[in-house]
Amino acid sequence: MKASELKAKSPADLQAELLSLTKAQFGLRMQVATQQLTNTSEFRKVRRDIARVKTVLTEKKGAQK
């Protein structure tokens, strides 16, 4: 997911995206704990996507003030 794609979304959409990414991260953590995760790079991708969404949300909140 690119930051330019995220900047086009509304804050409500970004919150929904953040919620789905955190759920995905939880699922990946459970797979790591039970040793079922085969693609370990997926965990890193989800973490970085979460950071991107949070960054864009912060930028949008700063622009509103």
PDBQT receptor file of N, H, CA, C and O in Angstrom, charges set to zero:
ATOM      1  N   MET A   1       0.845  -1.168   0.000  1.00  0.00    +0.000 N 
ATOM      2  CA  MET A   1       0.000   0.000   0.000  1.00  0.00    +0.000 C 
ATOM      3  C   MET A   1       0.896   1.238   0.000  1.00  0.00    +0.000 C 
ATOM      4  O   MET A   1       1.857   1.328   0.763  1.00  0.00    +0.000 OA
ATOM      5  N   LYS A   2       0.565   2.175  -0.859  1.00  0.00    +0.000 N 
ATOM      6  H   LYS A   2      -0.217   2.102  -1.479  1.00  0.00    +0.000 HD
ATOM      7  CA  LYS A   2       1.371   3.374  -0.987  1.00  0.00    +0.000 C 
ATOM      8  C   LYS A   2       0.745   4.517  -0.203  1.00  0.00    +0.000 C 
ATOM      9  O   LYS A   2      -0.468   4.567  -0.002  1.00  0.00    +0.000 OA
ATOM     10  N   ALA A   3       1.598   5.427   0.231  1.00  0.00    +0.000 N 
ATOM     11  H   ALA A   3       2.584   5.385   0.068  1.00  0.00    +0.000 HD
ATOM     12  CA  ALA A   3       1.124   6.577   0.987  1.00  0.00    +0.000 C 
ATOM     13  C   ALA A   3       0.225   7.459   0.135  1.00  0.00    +0.000 C 
ATOM     14  O   ALA A   3      -0.713   8.065   0.653  1.00  0.00    +0.000 OA
ATOM     15  N   SER A   4       0.493   7.541  -1.155  1.00  0.00    +0.000 N 
ATOM     16  H   SER A   4       1.255   7.049  -1.576  1.00  0.00    +0.000 HD
ATOM     17  CA  SER A   4      -0.347   8.367  -2.030  1.00  0.00    +0.000 C 
ATOM     18  C   SER A   4      -1.775   7.820  -2.106  1.00  0.00    +0.000 C 
ATOM     19  O   SER A   4      -2.733   8.587  -2.207  1.00  0.00    +0.000 OA
ATOM     20  N   GLU A   5      -1.914   6.500  -2.058  1.00  0.00    +0.000 N 
ATOM     21  H   GLU A   5      -1.136   5.877  -1.976  1.00  0.00    +0.000 HD
ATOM     22  CA  GLU A   5      -3.249   5.895  -2.037  1.00  0.00    +0.000 C 
ATOM     23  C   GLU A   5      -3.970   6.233  -0.740  1.00  0.00    +0.000 C 
ATOM     24  O   GLU A   5      -5.176   6.480  -0.731  1.00  0.00    +0.000 OA
ATOM     25  N   LEU A   6      -3.221   6.241   0.346  1.00  0.00    +0.000 N 
ATOM     26  H   LEU A   6      -2.242   6.041   0.338  1.00  0.00    +0.000 HD
ATOM     27  CA  LEU A   6      -3.819   6.513   1.653  1.00  0.00    +0.000 C 
ATOM     28  C   LEU A   6      -4.233   7.973   1.788  1.00  0.00    +0.000 C 
ATOM     29  O   LEU A   6      -5.244   8.275   2.422  1.00  0.00    +0.000 OA
ATOM     30  N   LYS A   7      -3.465   8.874   1.201  1.00  0.00    +0.000 N 
ATOM     31  H   LYS A   7      -2.644   8.629   0.685  1.00  0.00    +0.000 HD
ATOM     32  CA  LYS A   7      -3.774  10.305   1.314  1.00  0.00    +0.000 C 
ATOM     33  C   LYS A   7      -5.080  10.649   0.613  1.00  0.00    +0.000 C 
ATOM     34  O   LYS A   7      -5.715  11.649   0.947  1.00  0.00    +0.000 OA
ATOM     35  N   ALA A   8      -5.487   9.839  -0.349  1.00  0.00    +0.000 N 
ATOM     36  H   ALA A   8      -4.971   9.026  -0.620  1.00  0.00    +0.000 HD
ATOM     37  CA  ALA A   8      -6.728  10.091  -1.062  1.00  0.00    +0.000 C 
ATOM     38  C   ALA A   8      -7.954   9.666  -0.257  1.00  0.00    +0.000 C 
ATOM     39  O   ALA A   8      -9.073  10.060  -0.588  1.00  0.00    +0.000 OA
ATOM     40  N   LYS A   9      -7.764   8.879   0.784  1.00  0.00    +0.000 N 
ATOM     41  H   LYS A   9      -6.856   8.559   1.053  1.00  0.00    +0.000 HD
ATOM     42  CA  LYS A   9      -8.888   8.377   1.578  1.00  0.00    +0.000 C 
ATOM     43  C   LYS A   9      -9.271   9.367   2.666  1.00  0.00    +0.000 C 
ATOM     44  O   LYS A   9      -8.476  10.219   3.064  1.00  0.00    +0.000 OA
ATOM     45  N   SER A  10     -10.502   9.237   3.136  1.00  0.00    +0.000 N 
ATOM     46  H   SER A  10     -11.147   8.546   2.812  1.00  0.00    +0.000 HD
ATOM     47  CA  SER A  10     -10.990  10.087   4.220  1.00  0.00    +0.000 C 
ATOM     48  C   SER A  10     -10.499   9.531   5.557  1.00  0.00    +0.000 C 
ATOM     49  O   SER A  10     -10.106   8.368   5.641  1.00  0.00    +0.000 OA
ATOM     50  N   PRO A  11     -10.522  10.360   6.599  1.00  0.00    +0.000 N 
ATOM     51  CA  PRO A  11     -10.084   9.871   7.920  1.00  0.00    +0.000 C 
ATOM     52  C   PRO A  11     -10.897   8.668   8.418  1.00  0.00    +0.000 C 
ATOM     53  O   PRO A  11     -10.350   7.795   9.091  1.00  0.00    +0.000 OA
ATOM     54  N   ALA A  12     -12.181   8.616   8.097  1.00  0.00    +0.000 N 
ATOM     55  H   ALA A  12     -12.625   9.325   7.550  1.00  0.00    +0.000 HD
ATOM     56  CA  ALA A  12     -13.006   7.475   8.520  1.00  0.00    +0.000 C 
ATOM     57  C   ALA A  12     -12.548   6.200   7.813  1.00  0.00    +0.000 C 
ATOM     58  O   ALA A  12     -12.493   5.128   8.416  1.00  0.00    +0.000 OA
ATOM     59  N   ASP A  13     -12.222   6.330   6.528  1.00  0.00    +0.000 N 
ATOM     60  H   ASP A  13     -12.266   7.200   6.037  1.00  0.00    +0.000 HD
ATOM     61  CA  ASP A  13     -11.716   5.173   5.788  1.00  0.00    +0.000 C 
ATOM     62  C   ASP A  13     -10.363   4.727   6.336  1.00  0.00    +0.000 C 
ATOM     63  O   ASP A  13     -10.070   3.534   6.409  1.00  0.00    +0.000 OA
ATOM     64  N   LEU A  14      -9.551   5.699   6.718  1.00  0.00    +0.000 N 
ATOM     65  H   LEU A  14      -9.788   6.669   6.658  1.00  0.00    +0.000 HD
ATOM     66  CA  LEU A  14      -8.236   5.367   7.273  1.00  0.00    +0.000 C 
ATOM     67  C   LEU A  14      -8.369   4.647   8.616  1.00  0.00    +0.000 C 
ATOM     68  O   LEU A  14      -7.601   3.732   8.912  1.00  0.00    +0.000 OA
ATOM     69  N   GLN A  15      -9.338   5.059   9.420  1.00  0.00    +0.000 N 
ATOM     70  H   GLN A  15      -9.962   5.803   9.180  1.00  0.00    +0.000 HD
ATOM     71  CA  GLN A  15      -9.579   4.382  10.697  1.00  0.00    +0.000 C 
ATOM     72  C   GLN A  15     -10.008   2.939  10.456  1.00  0.00    +0.000 C 
ATOM     73  O   GLN A  15      -9.571   2.032  11.164  1.00  0.00    +0.000 OA
ATOM     74  N   ALA A  16     -10.855   2.729   9.468  1.00  0.00    +0.000 N 
ATOM     75  H   ALA A  16     -11.210   3.466   8.893  1.00  0.00    +0.000 HD
ATOM     76  CA  ALA A  16     -11.302   1.373   9.142  1.00  0.00    +0.000 C 
ATOM     77  C   ALA A  16     -10.127   0.534   8.642  1.00  0.00    +0.000 C 
ATOM     78  O   ALA A  16     -10.001  -0.639   8.994  1.00  0.00    +0.000 OA
ATOM     79  N   GLU A  17      -9.280   1.132   7.832  1.00  0.00    +0.000 N 
ATOM     80  H   GLU A  17      -9.383   2.084   7.546  1.00  0.00    +0.000 HD
ATOM     81  CA  GLU A  17      -8.094   0.441   7.325  1.00  0.00    +0.000 C 
ATOM     82  C   GLU A  17      -7.153   0.074   8.467  1.00  0.00    +0.000 C 
ATOM     83  O   GLU A  17      -6.587  -1.019   8.493  1.00  0.00    +0.000 OA
ATOM     84  N   LEU A  18      -6.993   1.003   9.412  1.00  0.00    +0.000 N 
ATOM     85  H   LEU A  18      -7.452   1.891   9.390  1.00  0.00    +0.000 HD
ATOM     86  CA  LEU A  18      -6.135   0.750  10.572  1.00  0.00    +0.000 C 
ATOM     87  C   LEU A  18      -6.681  -0.399  11.411  1.00  0.00    +0.000 C 
ATOM     88  O   LEU A  18      -5.918  -1.235  11.894  1.00  0.00    +0.000 OA
ATOM     89  N   LEU A  19      -7.987  -0.442  11.583  1.00  0.00    +0.000 N 
ATOM     90  H   LEU A  19      -8.607   0.238  11.191  1.00  0.00    +0.000 HD
ATOM     91  CA  LEU A  19      -8.609  -1.520  12.341  1.00  0.00    +0.000 C 
ATOM     92  C   LEU A  19      -8.379  -2.872  11.671  1.00  0.00    +0.000 C 
ATOM     93  O   LEU A  19      -8.052  -3.854  12.337  1.00  0.00    +0.000 OA
ATOM     94  N   SER A  20      -8.550  -2.916  10.366  1.00  0.00    +0.000 N 
ATOM     95  H   SER A  20      -8.816  -2.118   9.825  1.00  0.00    +0.000 HD
ATOM     96  CA  SER A  20      -8.349  -4.189   9.660  1.00  0.00    +0.000 C 
ATOM     97  C   SER A  20      -6.882  -4.618   9.697  1.00  0.00    +0.000 C 
ATOM     98  O   SER A  20      -6.585  -5.809   9.788  1.00  0.00    +0.000 OA
ATOM     99  N   LEU A  21      -5.969  -3.652   9.627  1.00  0.00    +0.000 N 
ATOM    100  H   LEU A  21      -6.210  -2.684   9.554  1.00  0.00    +0.000 HD
ATOM    101  CA  LEU A  21      -4.545  -3.995   9.682  1.00  0.00    +0.000 C 
ATOM    102  C   LEU A  21      -4.140  -4.495  11.071  1.00  0.00    +0.000 C 
ATOM    103  O   LEU A  21      -3.325  -5.411  11.189  1.00  0.00    +0.000 OA
ATOM    104  N   THR A  22      -4.701  -3.903  12.109  1.00  0.00    +0.000 N 
ATOM    105  H   THR A  22      -5.363  -3.159  12.014  1.00  0.00    +0.000 HD
ATOM    106  CA  THR A  22      -4.362  -4.382  13.450  1.00  0.00    +0.000 C 
ATOM    107  C   THR A  22      -4.929  -5.781  13.689  1.00  0.00    +0.000 C 
ATOM    108  O   THR A  22      -4.317  -6.590  14.387  1.00  0.00    +0.000 OA
ATOM    109  N   LYS A  23      -6.089  -6.065  13.113  1.00  0.00    +0.000 N 
ATOM    110  H   LYS A  23      -6.585  -5.408  12.546  1.00  0.00    +0.000 HD
ATOM    111  CA  LYS A  23      -6.631  -7.422  13.208  1.00  0.00    +0.000 C 
ATOM    112  C   LYS A  23      -5.750  -8.408  12.450  1.00  0.00    +0.000 C 
ATOM    113  O   LYS A  23      -5.526  -9.530  12.904  1.00  0.00    +0.000 OA
ATOM    114  N   ALA A  24      -5.256  -7.983  11.298  1.00  0.00    +0.000 N 
ATOM    115  H   ALA A  24      -5.438  -7.072  10.929  1.00  0.00    +0.000 HD
ATOM    116  CA  ALA A  24      -4.356  -8.838  10.525  1.00  0.00    +0.000 C 
ATOM    117  C   ALA A  24      -3.056  -9.073  11.287  1.00  0.00    +0.000 C 
ATOM    118  O   ALA A  24      -2.509 -10.175  11.267  1.00  0.00    +0.000 OA
ATOM    119  N   GLN A  25      -2.568  -8.038  11.955  1.00  0.00    +0.000 N 
ATOM    120  H   GLN A  25      -3.012  -7.142  11.971  1.00  0.00    +0.000 HD
ATOM    121  CA  GLN A  25      -1.342  -8.179  12.744  1.00  0.00    +0.000 C 
ATOM    122  C   GLN A  25      -1.557  -9.151  13.894  1.00  0.00    +0.000 C 
ATOM    123  O   GLN A  25      -0.680  -9.959  14.201  1.00  0.00    +0.000 OA
ATOM    124  N   PHE A  26      -2.721  -9.077  14.532  1.00  0.00    +0.000 N 
ATOM    125  H   PHE A  26      -3.433  -8.421  14.283  1.00  0.00    +0.000 HD
ATOM    126  CA  PHE A  26      -3.024 -10.008  15.613  1.00  0.00    +0.000 C 
ATOM    127  C   PHE A  26      -3.038 -11.446  15.102  1.00  0.00    +0.000 C 
ATOM    128  O   PHE A  26      -2.492 -12.348  15.737  1.00  0.00    +0.000 OA
ATOM    129  N   GLY A  27      -3.669 -11.646  13.949  1.00  0.00    +0.000 N 
ATOM    130  H   GLY A  27      -4.113 -10.913  13.433  1.00  0.00    +0.000 HD
ATOM    131  CA  GLY A  27      -3.716 -12.980  13.357  1.00  0.00    +0.000 C 
ATOM    132  C   GLY A  27      -2.317 -13.501  13.040  1.00  0.00    +0.000 C 
ATOM    133  O   GLY A  27      -2.020 -14.677  13.253  1.00  0.00    +0.000 OA
ATOM    134  N   LEU A  28      -1.472 -12.626  12.535  1.00  0.00    +0.000 N 
ATOM    135  H   LEU A  28      -1.714 -11.671  12.362  1.00  0.00    +0.000 HD
ATOM    136  CA  LEU A  28      -0.094 -13.039  12.230  1.00  0.00    +0.000 C 
ATOM    137  C   LEU A  28       0.675 -13.373  13.511  1.00  0.00    +0.000 C 
ATOM    138  O   LEU A  28       1.470 -14.313  13.535  1.00  0.00    +0.000 OA
ATOM    139  N   ARG A  29       0.435 -12.597  14.577  1.00  0.00    +0.000 N 
ATOM    140  H   ARG A  29      -0.210 -11.833  14.558  1.00  0.00    +0.000 HD
ATOM    141  CA  ARG A  29       1.100 -12.897  15.850  1.00  0.00    +0.000 C 
ATOM    142  C   ARG A  29       0.680 -14.259  16.376  1.00  0.00    +0.000 C 
ATOM    143  O   ARG A  29       1.492 -15.000  16.932  1.00  0.00    +0.000 OA
ATOM    144  N   MET A  30      -0.593 -14.582  16.196  1.00  0.00    +0.000 N 
ATOM    145  H   MET A  30      -1.252 -13.981  15.745  1.00  0.00    +0.000 HD
ATOM    146  CA  MET A  30      -1.069 -15.894  16.637  1.00  0.00    +0.000 C 
ATOM    147  C   MET A  30      -0.437 -17.009  15.798  1.00  0.00    +0.000 C 
ATOM    148  O   MET A  30      -0.116 -18.076  16.322  1.00  0.00    +0.000 OA
ATOM    149  N   GLN A  31      -0.262 -16.762  14.507  1.00  0.00    +0.000 N 
ATOM    150  H   GLN A  31      -0.523 -15.895  14.082  1.00  0.00    +0.000 HD
ATOM    151  CA  GLN A  31       0.382 -17.757  13.657  1.00  0.00    +0.000 C 
ATOM    152  C   GLN A  31       1.844 -17.943  14.039  1.00  0.00    +0.000 C 
ATOM    153  O   GLN A  31       2.365 -19.056  13.965  1.00  0.00    +0.000 OA
ATOM    154  N   VAL A  32       2.512 -16.866  14.447  1.00  0.00    +0.000 N 
ATOM    155  H   VAL A  32       2.089 -15.962  14.507  1.00  0.00    +0.000 HD
ATOM    156  CA  VAL A  32       3.902 -16.982  14.899  1.00  0.00    +0.000 C 
ATOM    157  C   VAL A  32       3.959 -17.807  16.179  1.00  0.00    +0.000 C 
ATOM    158  O   VAL A  32       4.836 -18.654  16.345  1.00  0.00    +0.000 OA
ATOM    159  N   ALA A  33       3.017 -17.550  17.081  1.00  0.00    +0.000 N 
ATOM    160  H   ALA A  33       2.304 -16.861  16.946  1.00  0.00    +0.000 HD
ATOM    161  CA  ALA A  33       3.013 -18.243  18.366  1.00  0.00    +0.000 C 
ATOM    162  C   ALA A  33       2.757 -19.733  18.209  1.00  0.00    +0.000 C 
ATOM    163  O   ALA A  33       3.292 -20.545  18.964  1.00  0.00    +0.000 OA
ATOM    164  N   THR A  34       1.936 -20.091  17.226  1.00  0.00    +0.000 N 
ATOM    165  H   THR A  34       1.501 -19.431  16.613  1.00  0.00    +0.000 HD
ATOM    166  CA  THR A  34       1.625 -21.504  17.017  1.00  0.00    +0.000 C 
ATOM    167  C   THR A  34       2.500 -22.140  15.938  1.00  0.00    +0.000 C 
ATOM    168  O   THR A  34       2.291 -23.288  15.546  1.00  0.00    +0.000 OA
ATOM    169  N   GLN A  35       3.474 -21.377  15.470  1.00  0.00    +0.000 N 
ATOM    170  H   GLN A  35       3.643 -20.444  15.788  1.00  0.00    +0.000 HD
ATOM    171  CA  GLN A  35       4.441 -21.832  14.467  1.00  0.00    +0.000 C 
ATOM    172  C   GLN A  35       3.764 -22.253  13.162  1.00  0.00    +0.000 C 
ATOM    173  O   GLN A  35       4.171 -23.229  12.532  1.00  0.00    +0.000 OA
ATOM    174  N   GLN A  36       2.749 -21.524  12.769  1.00  0.00    +0.000 N 
ATOM    175  H   GLN A  36       2.418 -20.731  13.281  1.00  0.00    +0.000 HD
ATOM    176  CA  GLN A  36       2.041 -21.805  11.523  1.00  0.00    +0.000 C 
ATOM    177  C   GLN A  36       2.372 -20.794  10.433  1.00  0.00    +0.000 C 
ATOM    178  O   GLN A  36       1.972 -20.976   9.283  1.00  0.00    +0.000 OA
ATOM    179  N   LEU A  37       3.095 -19.732  10.776  1.00  0.00    +0.000 N 
ATOM    180  H   LEU A  37       3.420 -19.584  11.711  1.00  0.00    +0.000 HD
ATOM    181  CA  LEU A  37       3.397 -18.691   9.806  1.00  0.00    +0.000 C 
ATOM    182  C   LEU A  37       4.527 -19.147   8.894  1.00  0.00    +0.000 C 
ATOM    183  O   LEU A  37       5.622 -19.463   9.358  1.00  0.00    +0.000 OA
ATOM    184  N   THR A  38       4.254 -19.179   7.603  1.00  0.00    +0.000 N 
ATOM    185  H   THR A  38       3.365 -18.923   7.226  1.00  0.00    +0.000 HD
ATOM    186  CA  THR A  38       5.276 -19.606   6.652  1.00  0.00    +0.000 C 
ATOM    187  C   THR A  38       5.946 -18.415   5.977  1.00  0.00    +0.000 C 
ATOM    188  O   THR A  38       7.142 -18.458   5.688  1.00  0.00    +0.000 OA
ATOM    189  N   ASN A  39       5.180 -17.345   5.721  1.00  0.00    +0.000 N 
ATOM    190  H   ASN A  39       4.209 -17.310   5.956  1.00  0.00    +0.000 HD
ATOM    191  CA  ASN A  39       5.729 -16.166   5.064  1.00  0.00    +0.000 C 
ATOM    192  C   ASN A  39       5.999 -15.099   6.122  1.00  0.00    +0.000 C 
ATOM    193  O   ASN A  39       5.111 -14.312   6.450  1.00  0.00    +0.000 OA
ATOM    194  N   THR A  40       7.202 -15.069   6.648  1.00  0.00    +0.000 N 
ATOM    195  H   THR A  40       7.924 -15.708   6.381  1.00  0.00    +0.000 HD
ATOM    196  CA  THR A  40       7.513 -14.154   7.745  1.00  0.00    +0.000 C 
ATOM    197  C   THR A  40       7.604 -12.698   7.293  1.00  0.00    +0.000 C 
ATOM    198  O   THR A  40       7.506 -11.791   8.119  1.00  0.00    +0.000 OA
ATOM    199  N   SER A  41       7.789 -12.465   6.011  1.00  0.00    +0.000 N 
ATOM    200  H   SER A  41       7.869 -13.202   5.340  1.00  0.00    +0.000 HD
ATOM    201  CA  SER A  41       7.884 -11.084   5.536  1.00  0.00    +0.000 C 
ATOM    202  C   SER A  41       6.528 -10.382   5.601  1.00  0.00    +0.000 C 
ATOM    203  O   SER A  41       6.468  -9.153   5.596  1.00  0.00    +0.000 OA
ATOM    204  N   GLU A  42       5.458 -11.140   5.662  1.00  0.00    +0.000 N 
ATOM    205  H   GLU A  42       5.507 -12.139   5.666  1.00  0.00    +0.000 HD
ATOM    206  CA  GLU A  42       4.117 -10.560   5.742  1.00  0.00    +0.000 C 
ATOM    207  C   GLU A  42       3.955  -9.751   7.025  1.00  0.00    +0.000 C 
ATOM    208  O   GLU A  42       3.285  -8.718   7.024  1.00  0.00    +0.000 OA
ATOM    209  N   PHE A  43       4.556 -10.203   8.108  1.00  0.00    +0.000 N 
ATOM    210  H   PHE A  43       5.100 -11.042   8.110  1.00  0.00    +0.000 HD
ATOM    211  CA  PHE A  43       4.468  -9.514   9.390  1.00  0.00    +0.000 C 
ATOM    212  C   PHE A  43       5.080  -8.115   9.271  1.00  0.00    +0.000 C 
ATOM    213  O   PHE A  43       4.518  -7.144   9.776  1.00  0.00    +0.000 OA
ATOM    214  N   ARG A  44       6.215  -8.019   8.614  1.00  0.00    +0.000 N 
ATOM    215  H   ARG A  44       6.672  -8.808   8.204  1.00  0.00    +0.000 HD
ATOM    216  CA  ARG A  44       6.893  -6.732   8.437  1.00  0.00    +0.000 C 
ATOM    217  C   ARG A  44       6.057  -5.798   7.568  1.00  0.00    +0.000 C 
ATOM    218  O   ARG A  44       5.964  -4.605   7.856  1.00  0.00    +0.000 OA
ATOM    219  N   LYS A  45       5.454  -6.326   6.515  1.00  0.00    +0.000 N 
ATOM    220  H   LYS A  45       5.531  -7.295   6.282  1.00  0.00    +0.000 HD
ATOM    221  CA  LYS A  45       4.628  -5.513   5.622  1.00  0.00    +0.000 C 
ATOM    222  C   LYS A  45       3.435  -4.913   6.357  1.00  0.00    +0.000 C 
ATOM    223  O   LYS A  45       3.101  -3.742   6.174  1.00  0.00    +0.000 OA
ATOM    224  N   VAL A  46       2.797  -5.733   7.192  1.00  0.00    +0.000 N 
ATOM    225  H   VAL A  46       3.068  -6.684   7.340  1.00  0.00    +0.000 HD
ATOM    226  CA  VAL A  46       1.628  -5.250   7.935  1.00  0.00    +0.000 C 
ATOM    227  C   VAL A  46       2.035  -4.171   8.929  1.00  0.00    +0.000 C 
ATOM    228  O   VAL A  46       1.335  -3.170   9.081  1.00  0.00    +0.000 OA
ATOM    229  N   ARG A  47       3.161  -4.369   9.605  1.00  0.00    +0.000 N 
ATOM    230  H   ARG A  47       3.730  -5.182   9.481  1.00  0.00    +0.000 HD
ATOM    231  CA  ARG A  47       3.644  -3.361  10.560  1.00  0.00    +0.000 C 
ATOM    232  C   ARG A  47       3.910  -2.033   9.869  1.00  0.00    +0.000 C 
ATOM    233  O   ARG A  47       3.567  -0.973  10.392  1.00  0.00    +0.000 OA
ATOM    234  N   ARG A  48       4.518  -2.095   8.700  1.00  0.00    +0.000 N 
ATOM    235  H   ARG A  48       4.796  -2.956   8.275  1.00  0.00    +0.000 HD
ATOM    236  CA  ARG A  48       4.834  -0.862   7.978  1.00  0.00    +0.000 C 
ATOM    237  C   ARG A  48       3.573  -0.189   7.428  1.00  0.00    +0.000 C 
ATOM    238  O   ARG A  48       3.492   1.038   7.388  1.00  0.00    +0.000 OA
ATOM    239  N   ASP A  49       2.598  -0.985   7.008  1.00  0.00    +0.000 N 
ATOM    240  H   ASP A  49       2.664  -1.982   7.040  1.00  0.00    +0.000 HD
ATOM    241  CA  ASP A  49       1.331  -0.415   6.542  1.00  0.00    +0.000 C 
ATOM    242  C   ASP A  49       0.608   0.289   7.686  1.00  0.00    +0.000 C 
ATOM    243  O   ASP A  49       0.007   1.345   7.490  1.00  0.00    +0.000 OA
ATOM    244  N   ILE A  50       0.668  -0.296   8.874  1.00  0.00    +0.000 N 
ATOM    245  H   ILE A  50       1.157  -1.154   9.033  1.00  0.00    +0.000 HD
ATOM    246  CA  ILE A  50       0.059   0.339  10.048  1.00  0.00    +0.000 C 
ATOM    247  C   ILE A  50       0.730   1.682  10.303  1.00  0.00    +0.000 C 
ATOM    248  O   ILE A  50       0.052   2.673  10.574  1.00  0.00    +0.000 OA
ATOM    249  N   ALA A  51       2.043   1.721  10.220  1.00  0.00    +0.000 N 
ATOM    250  H   ALA A  51       2.593   0.916  10.000  1.00  0.00    +0.000 HD
ATOM    251  CA  ALA A  51       2.774   2.968  10.435  1.00  0.00    +0.000 C 
ATOM    252  C   ALA A  51       2.407   4.002   9.379  1.00  0.00    +0.000 C 
ATOM    253  O   ALA A  51       2.272   5.183   9.697  1.00  0.00    +0.000 OA
ATOM    254  N   ARG A  52       2.245   3.580   8.129  1.00  0.00    +0.000 N 
ATOM    255  H   ARG A  52       2.355   2.621   7.870  1.00  0.00    +0.000 HD
ATOM    256  CA  ARG A  52       1.864   4.508   7.061  1.00  0.00    +0.000 C 
ATOM    257  C   ARG A  52       0.485   5.113   7.321  1.00  0.00    +0.000 C 
ATOM    258  O   ARG A  52       0.284   6.317   7.165  1.00  0.00    +0.000 OA
ATOM    259  N   VAL A  53      -0.462   4.259   7.720  1.00  0.00    +0.000 N 
ATOM    260  H   VAL A  53      -0.299   3.281   7.847  1.00  0.00    +0.000 HD
ATOM    261  CA  VAL A  53      -1.819   4.745   7.982  1.00  0.00    +0.000 C 
ATOM    262  C   VAL A  53      -1.808   5.731   9.147  1.00  0.00    +0.000 C 
ATOM    263  O   VAL A  53      -2.460   6.773   9.084  1.00  0.00    +0.000 OA
ATOM    264  N   LYS A  54      -1.078   5.411  10.198  1.00  0.00    +0.000 N 
ATOM    265  H   LYS A  54      -0.548   4.564  10.249  1.00  0.00    +0.000 HD
ATOM    266  CA  LYS A  54      -1.015   6.314  11.352  1.00  0.00    +0.000 C 
ATOM    267  C   LYS A  54      -0.367   7.640  10.980  1.00  0.00    +0.000 C 
ATOM    268  O   LYS A  54      -0.790   8.691  11.462  1.00  0.00    +0.000 OA
ATOM    269  N   THR A  55       0.642   7.605  10.139  1.00  0.00    +0.000 N 
ATOM    270  H   THR A  55       0.986   6.751   9.748  1.00  0.00    +0.000 HD
ATOM    271  CA  THR A  55       1.311   8.832   9.707  1.00  0.00    +0.000 C 
ATOM    272  C   THR A  55       0.370   9.714   8.904  1.00  0.00    +0.000 C 
ATOM    273  O   THR A  55       0.310  10.923   9.125  1.00  0.00    +0.000 OA
ATOM    274  N   VAL A  56      -0.364   9.121   7.976  1.00  0.00    +0.000 N 
ATOM    275  H   VAL A  56      -0.316   8.138   7.796  1.00  0.00    +0.000 HD
ATOM    276  CA  VAL A  56      -1.293   9.898   7.153  1.00  0.00    +0.000 C 
ATOM    277  C   VAL A  56      -2.423  10.456   8.020  1.00  0.00    +0.000 C 
ATOM    278  O   VAL A  56      -2.862  11.586   7.806  1.00  0.00    +0.000 OA
ATOM    279  N   LEU A  57      -2.895   9.680   8.989  1.00  0.00    +0.000 N 
ATOM    280  H   LEU A  57      -2.538   8.762   9.162  1.00  0.00    +0.000 HD
ATOM    281  CA  LEU A  57      -3.935  10.184   9.892  1.00  0.00    +0.000 C 
ATOM    282  C   LEU A  57      -3.435  11.395  10.679  1.00  0.00    +0.000 C 
ATOM    283  O   LEU A  57      -4.160  12.376  10.844  1.00  0.00    +0.000 OA
ATOM    284  N   THR A  58      -2.205  11.321  11.159  1.00  0.00    +0.000 N 
ATOM    285  H   THR A  58      -1.617  10.524  11.025  1.00  0.00    +0.000 HD
ATOM    286  CA  THR A  58      -1.630  12.441  11.903  1.00  0.00    +0.000 C 
ATOM    287  C   THR A  58      -1.485  13.669  11.015  1.00  0.00    +0.000 C 
ATOM    288  O   THR A  58      -1.743  14.788  11.457  1.00  0.00    +0.000 OA
ATOM    289  N   GLU A  59      -1.075  13.469   9.768  1.00  0.00    +0.000 N 
ATOM    290  H   GLU A  59      -0.865  12.559   9.409  1.00  0.00    +0.000 HD
ATOM    291  CA  GLU A  59      -0.950  14.590   8.829  1.00  0.00    +0.000 C 
ATOM    292  C   GLU A  59      -2.306  15.231   8.581  1.00  0.00    +0.000 C 
ATOM    293  O   GLU A  59      -2.411  16.457   8.531  1.00  0.00    +0.000 OA
ATOM    294  N   LYS A  60      -3.332  14.431   8.426  1.00  0.00    +0.000 N 
ATOM    295  H   LYS A  60      -3.247  13.435   8.467  1.00  0.00    +0.000 HD
ATOM    296  CA  LYS A  60      -4.671  14.975   8.169  1.00  0.00    +0.000 C 
ATOM    297  C   LYS A  60      -5.213  15.716   9.380  1.00  0.00    +0.000 C 
ATOM    298  O   LYS A  60      -5.893  16.730   9.226  1.00  0.00    +0.000 OA
ATOM    299  N   LYS A  61      -4.925  15.227  10.582  1.00  0.00    +0.000 N 
ATOM    300  H   LYS A  61      -4.372  14.403  10.707  1.00  0.00    +0.000 HD
ATOM    301  CA  LYS A  61      -5.378  15.924  11.787  1.00  0.00    +0.000 C 
ATOM    302  C   LYS A  61      -4.659  17.246  11.935  1.00  0.00    +0.000 C 
ATOM    303  O   LYS A  61      -5.259  18.225  12.381  1.00  0.00    +0.000 OA
ATOM    304  N   GLY A  62      -3.381  17.300  11.571  1.00  0.00    +0.000 N 
ATOM    305  H   GLY A  62      -2.894  16.505  11.209  1.00  0.00    +0.000 HD
ATOM    306  CA  GLY A  62      -2.627  18.554  11.635  1.00  0.00    +0.000 C 
ATOM    307  C   GLY A  62      -3.110  19.559  10.621  1.00  0.00    +0.000 C 
ATOM    308  O   GLY A  62      -3.057  20.763  10.873  1.00  0.00    +0.000 OA
ATOM    309  N   ALA A  63      -3.580  19.098   9.481  1.00  0.00    +0.000 N 
ATOM    310  H   ALA A  63      -3.623  18.120   9.276  1.00  0.00    +0.000 HD
ATOM    311  CA  ALA A  63      -4.068  19.987   8.435  1.00  0.00    +0.000 C 
ATOM    312  C   ALA A  63      -5.419  20.598   8.805  1.00  0.00    +0.000 C 
ATOM    313  O   ALA A  63      -5.769  21.669   8.310  1.00  0.00    +0.000 OA
ATOM    314  N   GLN A  64      -6.179  19.928   9.669  1.00  0.00    +0.000 N 
ATOM    315  H   GLN A  64      -5.895  19.058  10.072  1.00  0.00    +0.000 HD
ATOM    316  CA  GLN A  64      -7.493  20.420  10.057  1.00  0.00    +0.000 C 
ATOM    317  C   GLN A  64      -7.392  21.606  11.008  1.00  0.00    +0.000 C 
ATOM    318  O   GLN A  64      -8.294  22.443  11.046  1.00  0.00    +0.000 OA
ATOM    319  N   LYS A  65      -6.334  21.688  11.756  1.00  0.00    +0.000 N 
ATOM    320  H   LYS A  65      -5.601  21.008  11.725  1.00  0.00    +0.000 HD
ATOM    321  CA  LYS A  65      -6.200  22.768  12.765  1.00  0.00    +0.000 C 
ATOM    322  C   LYS A  65      -5.930  24.113  12.163  1.00  0.00    +0.000 C 
ATOM    323  O   LYS A  65      -5.797  25.098  12.889  1.00  0.00    +0.000 OA
TER     324      LYS A  65
